[in-house]
């Protein structure tokens, strides 16, 4: 909370340029001494390079310079998040792809599947003729403090953070009423919850990795449309890509795991495409392929 609060204070005093100067030093320190995170960054960038082949975003095998750029993009993303929550990112800076999927579901229940990729806060810049209430599922350990931080950013934030450690039937019952009222539910589908065995092995960048089942189980229980959304910076503008996964997810009992595997594979394939397009926007700084 202290670093976030300080960054907010510096932003309000000196704007983005002052925060960017501070970030150079903060990110350099972290990049030098967070060895495991730096190794994870190199692992991801190298796998992406080999996976993409001739479509690789890198001219040669990524080096430590690319890794530092990866870290710096994470710092820039923090500033983008602050600006997004303050409402300082105009809709004109967004390039929307698949906006028709959002338009069809304003004030209607939907599950929005996201990942730790880019900056989902950019959704706040998308204006609609209808006020859309959003519920975000977050890890319980951080929910209360981050709620406090969001209130410091914007007292009128129309986002409700819901604490969960595991996604399942109990969570579905809590969310069903909100969806019936036309609200949206945002859930990340790229990190396995703590002490959870509800995972499925799916290839990511040509190597098997564990993916959580929770988001997809939840969506199948709620019987509402499911969208996958990716928001990220490309140069000086931002792109928002909205993909329709299904009008309803139905996993038959006799082949439930296989059906879920197909859906997760579809989502991971989309993620791979966006990683090639914006390689520095993947923000999982740990050994993602460690299935232990």
C-alpha positions as CSV (number, residue, x, y, z in Angstrom):
1,X,0.0,0.0,0.0
2,X,2.8,2.4,0.8
3,X,4.5,2.3,-2.6
4,X,1.2,2.6,-4.4
5,X,0.1,5.5,-2.2
6,X,3.4,7.3,-2.7
7,X,3.2,6.8,-6.5
8,X,-0.3,8.3,-6.5
9,X,1.0,11.3,-4.5
10,X,3.9,11.8,-6.9
11,X,1.5,11.5,-9.9
12,X,-0.8,14.2,-8.4
13,X,2.2,16.5,-7.8
14,X,4.3,16.1,-10.9
15,X,2.2,14.0,-13.3
16,X,3.4,11.1,-15.4
17,X,6.8,12.6,-16.2
18,X,7.8,12.7,-12.5
19,X,6.5,9.2,-11.9
20,X,8.4,7.9,-14.9
21,X,11.7,9.3,-13.6
22,X,11.1,7.6,-10.3
23,X,10.2,4.4,-12.0
24,X,13.5,4.1,-13.9
25,X,15.3,3.8,-10.5
26,X,12.6,1.6,-8.9
27,X,12.5,-0.8,-11.8
28,X,16.3,-0.9,-12.2
29,X,16.6,-1.9,-8.5
30,X,14.0,-4.5,-8.8
31,X,15.4,-5.9,-12.1
32,X,18.9,-6.2,-10.6
33,X,17.9,-7.9,-7.3
34,X,14.7,-9.8,-8.1
35,X,16.7,-12.7,-9.6
36,X,13.8,-15.1,-9.8
37,X,11.5,-12.6,-11.5
38,X,14.3,-11.7,-14.0
39,X,14.8,-15.3,-14.8
40,X,11.1,-15.8,-15.3
41,X,11.0,-12.8,-17.7
42,X,13.9,-14.2,-19.7
43,X,12.2,-17.7,-19.8
44,X,8.9,-16.2,-21.1
45,X,10.5,-13.9,-23.7
46,X,12.7,-16.8,-25.0
47,X,9.8,-19.2,-25.2
48,X,7.7,-16.6,-27.0
49,X,10.5,-16.0,-29.5
50,X,10.9,-19.7,-30.4
51,X,7.2,-20.3,-30.4
52,X,6.5,-17.4,-32.8
53,X,9.2,-18.4,-35.3
54,X,9.3,-16.1,-38.3
55,X,6.5,-14.0,-36.6
56,X,8.7,-13.4,-33.5
57,X,8.5,-9.8,-32.3
58,X,12.2,-9.9,-31.6
59,X,15.0,-9.9,-34.3
60,X,17.1,-12.3,-32.3
61,X,16.9,-14.4,-29.2
62,X,15.9,-12.0,-26.3
63,X,18.7,-10.7,-24.1
64,X,18.8,-9.0,-20.7
65,X,18.0,-5.7,-22.4
66,X,14.7,-7.2,-23.5
67,X,14.1,-8.4,-20.0
68,X,14.7,-4.9,-18.6
69,X,12.3,-3.5,-21.2
70,X,9.7,-6.1,-20.0
71,X,10.1,-4.8,-16.4
72,X,9.8,-1.1,-17.6
73,X,6.6,-1.9,-19.4
74,X,5.2,-3.2,-16.1
75,X,6.1,0.1,-14.5
76,X,4.4,2.0,-17.3
77,X,1.4,-0.2,-16.9
78,X,1.1,0.9,-13.2
79,X,1.0,4.5,-14.4
80,X,-1.7,3.6,-17.0
81,X,-3.7,2.0,-14.2
82,X,-3.6,5.1,-12.1
83,X,-4.6,7.2,-15.0
84,X,-7.4,4.8,-15.9
85,X,-8.8,4.9,-12.4
86,X,-8.6,8.7,-12.3
87,X,-10.4,8.9,-15.6
88,X,-7.5,10.6,-17.4
89,X,-7.5,8.2,-20.4
90,X,-10.0,9.5,-23.0
91,X,-11.9,7.1,-25.1
92,X,-10.3,8.6,-28.2
93,X,-7.0,7.0,-27.2
94,X,-8.6,3.5,-27.5
95,X,-8.8,1.4,-30.6
96,X,-11.7,-1.0,-30.0
97,X,-11.8,-4.4,-31.7
98,X,-15.0,-6.5,-31.2
99,X,-16.9,-3.6,-29.5
100,X,-20.2,-5.1,-30.8
101,X,-19.8,-7.9,-28.2
102,X,-19.9,-5.3,-25.4
103,X,-22.8,-3.3,-27.0
104,X,-24.9,-6.4,-27.1
105,X,-24.4,-7.0,-23.4
106,X,-24.7,-3.6,-21.7
107,X,-26.9,-4.0,-18.7
108,X,-27.0,-7.7,-19.3
109,X,-25.2,-10.3,-17.3
110,X,-21.9,-11.5,-18.6
111,X,-18.6,-13.1,-17.5
112,X,-15.5,-11.3,-18.7
113,X,-12.4,-13.5,-18.6
114,X,-9.1,-11.6,-18.4
115,X,-5.4,-12.4,-17.6
116,X,-2.4,-10.6,-16.1
117,X,-1.7,-9.1,-19.5
118,X,-1.9,-5.4,-20.3
119,X,-4.2,-3.2,-18.3
120,X,-7.8,-4.2,-17.8
121,X,-8.5,-0.7,-16.2
122,X,-8.6,0.7,-19.7
123,X,-12.2,-0.6,-19.8
124,X,-13.1,2.5,-17.7
125,X,-12.4,4.7,-20.7
126,X,-15.0,3.0,-22.8
127,X,-18.1,5.1,-22.5
128,X,-21.6,3.7,-22.9
129,X,-25.1,5.2,-22.9
130,X,-25.8,2.8,-20.1
131,X,-24.0,2.7,-16.7
132,X,-22.4,-0.7,-16.4
133,X,-21.8,-2.2,-12.9
134,X,-18.7,-4.4,-12.7
135,X,-17.7,-7.0,-10.1
136,X,-14.1,-8.2,-10.0
137,X,-13.1,-11.4,-8.3
138,X,-9.7,-11.0,-6.5
139,X,-7.6,-13.0,-4.1
140,X,-8.9,-12.4,-0.6
141,X,-5.5,-11.4,0.9
142,X,-5.3,-8.2,-1.1
143,X,-9.0,-7.3,-1.6
144,X,-9.6,-5.0,1.4
145,X,-6.4,-3.0,1.1
146,X,-6.8,-2.6,-2.7
147,X,-10.4,-1.5,-2.2
148,X,-9.1,1.3,0.1
149,X,-6.5,2.3,-2.5
150,X,-9.2,2.5,-5.3
151,X,-11.3,4.8,-3.1
152,X,-8.2,7.1,-2.8
153,X,-8.0,7.2,-6.6
154,X,-11.7,7.7,-7.3
155,X,-14.5,7.9,-4.8
156,X,-17.0,7.2,-7.6
157,X,-15.4,4.0,-8.8
158,X,-18.2,1.8,-10.1
159,X,-16.3,-1.4,-9.5
160,X,-17.0,-3.9,-6.7
161,X,-14.1,-6.1,-5.6
162,X,-15.2,-9.5,-4.3
163,X,-12.8,-11.6,-2.3
164,X,-12.4,-15.2,-3.2
165,X,-9.8,-17.9,-2.6
166,X,-11.4,-20.5,-4.7
167,X,-13.9,-20.3,-7.5
168,X,-16.8,-22.8,-7.3
169,X,-20.5,-23.2,-6.5
170,X,-20.4,-21.0,-3.4
171,X,-19.1,-18.1,-5.4
172,X,-21.6,-18.7,-8.2
173,X,-24.5,-18.4,-5.8
174,X,-23.1,-15.0,-4.6
175,X,-22.7,-13.7,-8.1
176,X,-26.0,-15.0,-9.6
177,X,-28.1,-12.2,-8.2
178,X,-25.7,-9.6,-9.6
179,X,-25.8,-11.1,-13.0
180,X,-29.6,-11.3,-12.9
181,X,-29.5,-7.5,-12.4
182,X,-27.4,-7.1,-15.6
183,X,-24.0,-6.6,-14.0
184,X,-20.7,-8.0,-15.3
185,X,-18.3,-10.3,-13.5
186,X,-14.5,-10.1,-14.3
187,X,-12.3,-13.0,-13.4
188,X,-8.7,-13.8,-14.2
189,X,-8.0,-17.2,-15.8
190,X,-4.3,-17.4,-15.8
191,X,-3.2,-18.0,-12.2
192,X,-3.9,-21.1,-10.1
193,X,-5.4,-20.2,-6.7
194,X,-3.3,-20.9,-3.7
195,X,-3.5,-24.6,-2.5
196,X,-5.8,-25.5,-5.4
197,X,-5.8,-28.7,-7.4
198,X,-8.5,-27.6,-9.8
199,X,-6.1,-27.2,-12.7
200,X,-5.8,-28.4,-16.3
201,X,-2.5,-28.8,-18.3
202,X,-2.7,-26.9,-21.6
203,X,0.2,-26.0,-23.8
204,X,1.3,-22.4,-23.7
205,X,4.1,-21.2,-26.0
206,X,4.7,-24.9,-26.9
207,X,5.2,-26.0,-23.3
208,X,2.6,-27.5,-20.9
209,X,1.5,-25.3,-18.1
210,X,-1.2,-25.5,-15.5
211,X,-4.3,-23.4,-15.9
212,X,-7.0,-22.9,-13.3
213,X,-10.4,-24.4,-14.0
214,X,-12.3,-22.1,-11.6
215,X,-13.2,-19.3,-14.1
216,X,-14.6,-21.8,-16.6
217,X,-16.5,-23.8,-13.9
218,X,-18.0,-20.6,-12.7
219,X,-19.0,-19.4,-16.1
220,X,-20.7,-22.8,-16.9
221,X,-22.6,-22.6,-13.6
222,X,-23.8,-19.1,-14.2
223,X,-25.1,-19.8,-17.8
224,X,-24.3,-16.3,-19.1
225,X,-22.3,-15.1,-22.2
226,X,-18.6,-15.4,-21.8
227,X,-16.1,-12.9,-23.3
228,X,-12.3,-12.8,-23.3
229,X,-10.9,-9.3,-23.1
230,X,-7.3,-8.0,-23.6
231,X,-6.4,-4.3,-23.1
232,X,-2.9,-3.1,-23.7
233,X,-0.7,-0.2,-24.8
234,X,0.7,-0.2,-28.4
235,X,3.0,2.8,-28.8
236,X,1.1,5.9,-27.8
237,X,-2.4,4.5,-28.1
238,X,-4.3,1.6,-26.4
239,X,-6.0,-1.4,-27.9
240,X,-9.0,-3.2,-26.5
241,X,-9.7,-6.6,-28.0
242,X,-13.1,-8.3,-27.1
243,X,-13.6,-11.9,-28.1
244,X,-16.8,-13.9,-27.7
245,X,-16.0,-17.3,-26.2
246,X,-19.6,-18.7,-25.9
247,X,-23.2,-17.6,-25.4
248,X,-23.2,-20.2,-22.7
249,X,-20.7,-22.8,-21.5
250,X,-22.0,-26.3,-21.1
251,X,-19.7,-29.0,-20.0
252,X,-21.5,-32.4,-20.2
253,X,-20.8,-34.8,-17.3
254,X,-19.6,-37.6,-19.5
255,X,-16.8,-35.5,-21.1
256,X,-16.6,-32.5,-18.8
257,X,-12.8,-32.3,-18.6
258,X,-12.4,-32.7,-22.4
259,X,-15.0,-30.0,-23.1
260,X,-13.3,-27.7,-20.6
261,X,-9.9,-28.5,-22.1
262,X,-11.2,-27.3,-25.5
263,X,-12.4,-24.0,-24.0
264,X,-9.2,-23.3,-22.1
265,X,-7.2,-24.1,-25.2
266,X,-9.2,-21.5,-27.2
267,X,-8.6,-18.9,-24.5
268,X,-4.8,-19.7,-24.4
269,X,-4.6,-19.5,-28.2
270,X,-6.0,-16.0,-28.0
271,X,-3.5,-15.1,-25.3
272,X,-0.6,-16.4,-27.4
273,X,-1.7,-14.2,-30.3
274,X,-1.7,-11.1,-28.1
275,X,1.6,-12.0,-26.6
276,X,3.2,-12.1,-30.0
277,X,1.5,-8.7,-30.8
278,X,2.5,-7.1,-27.5
279,X,5.3,-9.2,-26.0
280,X,6.1,-7.0,-23.0
281,X,2.5,-6.9,-21.7
282,X,2.6,-10.3,-20.1
283,X,3.0,-9.7,-16.3
284,X,3.5,-13.0,-14.6
285,X,7.0,-12.7,-13.2
286,X,7.4,-16.3,-12.0
287,X,8.1,-19.7,-13.5
288,X,4.7,-20.1,-15.2
289,X,5.6,-23.5,-16.5
290,X,6.5,-25.0,-13.1
291,X,3.6,-27.5,-12.8
292,X,4.6,-28.3,-9.2
